[in-house]
Amino acid sequence: MDWRWGSIIPVWVLAVIGAVLIAVTPAHESFWTWIPAAFGISILLTFAIQLATRTPEGFVHRAVMSIIGSLAVFAVATVVLVVAG
């Protein structure tokens, strides 16, 4: 695996874990509050991980890939929670 994916995929994995935790805990009743909060945390995590790599080349690409991936995860989680309702 390319080193760049090693700084993108952890954000996606943590987004999936966050979405699952929201869905299976009592927080699912107020998921309209928790999904955006978890997405905000994933954005902060993205920048923390990308800055920790100390590699300026491709910073924007890696950050965008992390954020878009976590956005997709939370969008799917929102649809599932609305349908399961």
Buried (B, 14 or more C-beta within 10 A) or exposed (E): EEEBEEBBBBBBEBBBEBBEEBBEEEBBEEBEEBBEEBBEBBBEBBBEBBEEBEEEEEBEEBBEBBBEBBBEBBEEBBEBBEEEE
